[in-house]
Amino acid sequence: MENVNSSTQDLVAVLEDGSLNQVFAASQPMRVSVREDGKLTQFPVEDGTTRSDHFVVQPIQVTIDFLLNENTRNAFSELRAAFAEKRILAVQTKVAVYFSLIITAIPHDETPEGGSTITVPVVLQEWRAIQPEYGELPPQKVVEKKQASTVKRGQQQTTATPAPTQEKVKKQSLL
């Protein structure tokens, strides 16, 4: 995927993740900031020091400062629609392409000095979908053997729980 959008190799482009068609063409990216972070787990040990034994990769975060100066209302509406629809996007920068991003924030300030031009710092974050695993657990991996198979038990009915019995506790003075 080195040549995702070769006609705009020197430009920043926001693309639809599946089709790689450019979106937000009316918005001009002024600045791009990419954060690729990780975090070490930390835990204290008996001698008072802190140890780490695992590294967690954080989701990638991309912030693009867009300048909206032509047809501002429609350009901003396009950004809001992508935010509201939780559309999955890709961002092409000069050095890399970041896939599977969703807009998480579209803050903006409007001032009289700016006229009809506004700056919108759009924040995108990596979307990591989890695929659940389904399947039968083999009987040898079940801790309690009586729970190994519930298929042959048929339809189960609930039973009423007997009312709890309470014994009267004698109140005694603690003094």
C-alpha positions as CSV (number, residue, x, y, z in Angstrom):
1,M,0.0,0.0,0.0
2,E,2.9,2.4,-0.6
3,N,1.1,4.2,-3.5
4,V,-2.3,4.8,-1.9
5,N,-2.8,8.2,-3.4
6,S,0.2,8.9,-5.6
7,S,-1.2,12.0,-7.2
8,T,-1.1,13.8,-3.9
9,Q,2.1,12.2,-2.5
10,D,3.2,15.5,-1.0
11,L,-0.2,16.4,0.4
12,V,-2.1,15.2,3.4
13,A,-5.3,13.4,2.4
14,V,-8.2,11.9,4.4
15,L,-9.6,8.9,2.6
16,E,-12.5,6.5,3.0
17,D,-10.9,3.4,4.6
18,G,-12.4,0.8,2.2
19,S,-12.5,2.6,-1.2
20,L,-9.6,5.0,-0.6
21,N,-11.6,7.9,-2.2
22,Q,-10.7,11.3,-0.8
23,V,-13.1,13.0,1.6
24,F,-13.1,16.5,2.9
25,A,-11.7,17.9,-0.3
26,A,-13.1,21.3,0.4
27,S,-11.2,21.4,3.7
28,Q,-7.5,22.4,3.6
29,P,-5.2,20.6,6.0
30,M,-2.8,23.1,7.6
31,R,-1.0,20.8,10.1
32,V,-0.9,17.2,11.0
33,S,0.1,15.7,14.3
34,V,0.4,11.9,14.8
35,R,0.8,10.1,18.1
36,E,2.0,6.6,18.2
37,D,2.4,5.7,21.9
38,G,2.9,2.8,24.1
39,K,2.7,2.2,27.8
40,L,4.8,0.0,30.1
41,T,2.9,-1.7,32.9
42,Q,4.4,-0.9,36.3
43,F,4.1,-2.7,39.6
44,P,5.9,-2.3,42.9
45,V,8.1,-5.2,44.3
46,E,9.1,-6.1,47.8
47,D,12.4,-4.1,47.8
48,G,10.5,-0.8,47.0
49,T,11.4,-0.6,43.4
50,T,9.1,-0.5,40.4
51,R,9.3,-3.2,37.7
52,S,7.8,-3.5,34.2
53,D,7.2,-6.7,32.3
54,H,4.7,-5.8,29.6
55,F,4.3,-3.2,26.9
56,V,0.8,-2.1,25.7
57,V,0.5,-0.3,22.4
58,Q,-2.0,2.6,22.6
59,P,-4.3,3.4,19.7
60,I,-2.8,5.8,17.1
61,Q,-4.2,9.4,17.4
62,V,-4.0,11.8,14.4
63,T,-4.9,15.5,14.8
64,I,-5.4,17.5,11.6
65,D,-5.9,21.2,11.7
66,F,-8.3,22.0,8.8
67,L,-8.8,25.5,7.4
68,L,-12.3,26.0,6.2
69,N,-12.5,29.1,4.0
70,E,-14.6,28.3,1.0
71,N,-18.2,27.2,1.5
72,T,-17.5,26.9,5.2
73,R,-21.0,25.7,6.2
74,N,-20.9,22.7,3.8
75,A,-17.3,21.8,4.6
76,F,-18.1,21.7,8.3
77,S,-21.3,19.7,7.7
78,E,-19.2,17.1,5.9
79,L,-16.9,16.8,8.9
80,R,-19.9,16.6,11.3
81,A,-21.6,13.9,9.1
82,A,-18.4,11.7,9.2
83,F,-18.3,12.2,13.0
84,A,-22.0,11.4,13.5
85,E,-21.9,8.3,11.2
86,K,-18.7,7.1,13.0
87,R,-17.2,6.6,9.5
88,I,-14.0,4.6,9.3
89,L,-11.3,6.7,7.5
90,A,-7.6,6.5,6.5
91,V,-5.2,9.4,6.7
92,Q,-2.3,9.7,4.3
93,T,0.6,11.9,5.4
94,K,4.0,12.5,3.7
95,V,5.6,9.6,5.5
96,A,2.9,7.0,6.2
97,V,-0.8,5.9,5.8
98,Y,-2.9,5.3,8.9
99,F,-5.9,3.1,8.4
100,S,-9.0,2.4,10.5
101,L,-9.4,5.8,12.1
102,I,-12.6,7.3,13.5
103,I,-13.2,11.0,14.3
104,T,-13.5,11.5,18.0
105,A,-13.6,15.3,18.3
106,I,-14.3,18.3,16.0
107,P,-13.8,21.3,18.2
108,H,-13.8,24.7,16.6
109,D,-13.7,28.4,17.5
110,E,-15.5,31.1,15.5
111,T,-14.3,34.7,15.8
112,P,-15.5,37.9,14.0
113,E,-11.8,38.6,13.0
114,G,-11.7,35.4,11.0
115,G,-14.7,36.3,8.8
116,S,-16.1,33.2,7.2
117,T,-12.8,31.3,7.7
118,I,-12.6,28.9,10.7
119,T,-9.9,26.4,11.8
120,V,-11.1,23.0,12.9
121,P,-8.6,20.7,14.7
122,V,-10.1,17.3,13.8
123,V,-9.0,14.4,16.2
124,L,-9.1,10.9,14.8
125,Q,-8.3,7.7,16.8
126,E,-7.5,4.2,15.7
127,W,-10.5,1.9,15.7
128,R,-9.6,-1.7,16.8
129,A,-12.5,-4.0,16.4
130,I,-12.5,-7.2,18.4
131,Q,-13.7,-10.4,16.8
132,P,-15.3,-12.6,19.4
133,E,-14.4,-16.3,19.4
134,Y,-17.2,-18.8,19.4
135,G,-17.0,-22.5,19.7
136,E,-17.4,-25.4,22.1
137,L,-15.0,-25.8,24.9
138,P,-13.6,-29.3,24.9
139,P,-14.8,-31.3,27.9
140,Q,-11.2,-31.9,29.1
141,K,-10.7,-28.1,29.5
142,V,-13.8,-27.6,31.7
143,V,-13.0,-27.2,35.4
144,E,-16.1,-28.8,36.7
145,K,-16.9,-32.0,34.8
146,K,-20.7,-31.7,35.5
147,Q,-20.7,-28.5,33.4
148,A,-18.9,-30.1,30.4
149,S,-22.0,-30.6,28.4
150,T,-25.4,-28.8,28.7
151,V,-26.6,-29.9,25.3
152,K,-28.1,-33.2,26.6
153,R,-29.9,-31.6,29.5
154,G,-32.9,-30.3,27.6
155,Q,-35.0,-27.3,28.6
156,Q,-34.5,-26.3,32.2
157,Q,-37.1,-24.7,34.4
158,T,-36.3,-22.5,37.3
159,T,-37.3,-23.5,40.8
160,A,-38.5,-21.3,43.6
161,T,-36.0,-20.4,46.3
162,P,-37.2,-21.1,49.8
163,A,-37.8,-18.1,52.0
164,P,-34.8,-17.3,54.2
165,T,-35.2,-18.1,57.9
166,Q,-34.0,-15.5,60.3
167,E,-33.0,-16.2,63.8
168,K,-33.6,-13.4,66.3
169,V,-30.3,-12.1,67.5
170,K,-30.2,-11.1,71.1
171,K,-29.0,-7.6,71.7
172,Q,-26.2,-7.4,74.1
173,S,-24.5,-4.5,75.5
174,L,-20.9,-4.0,74.4
175,L,-20.0,-2.4,77.7
